[in-house]
Amino acid sequence: MSSRRDAIRTIAGVTSLAAGVSAQQNSHQHADAATTQPGDKPPIDIKKPKQPGFFTKQEFETLASLVEIIIPRTDTPGARDAGVHFLIDERVPNDRRREKAWRDGLALFRGKSASHQVQLLTKYSKESGTPGRRFFDLLKAATVDGYYETREGLEMELGWHGNTYLKEFVGCTHPEHQIPKKA
């Protein structure tokens, strides 16, 4: 009769073997399997031509222009470089209300030049409760969320390196965010 310890070793071995087979089967989906987590989506390769899935071609080009206005290319890639418009296109069809909000919002910018799009976004950002403001909030949130899910946003912009830890977390060092010391 085997001991409880032997049973645990057997179970652990079978579990490890199953996990290893599963990871091996899924490793082809990830560019860098060592730094990915289960459930991660494969990275978007923006160098390959890709067609929009939800948006029309015109809506998609407008979206690409708008995400680049929200997070432009500087010394790091912008939102368009990171493929944020592809991420948004992939996520919108999950909710009928959001589909309409995106289509209606993009229609506000249809056929406008980049400088006019900037003017409209600036105007909408200062409004309250208007359709333009609601779309501005939706666009900005989706762009920021999408950008900081990408390698360009996490690693290149923020300098995030997974699998590291902080010895100490000092918090925000901006003077305006410091708690005044009691006398």
Secondary structure as UniProt FT lines:
FT   HELIX           4..26
FT   HELIX           27..29
FT   HELIX           33..35
FT   TURN            38..39
FT   TURN            46..47
FT   HELIX           57..70
FT   HELIX           79..82
FT   HELIX           84..91
FT   HELIX           92..94
FT   HELIX           96..107
FT   TURN            108..111
FT   HELIX           114..126
FT   HELIX           131..147
FT   TURN            148..149
FT   HELIX           152..157
FT   HELIX           175..177
//
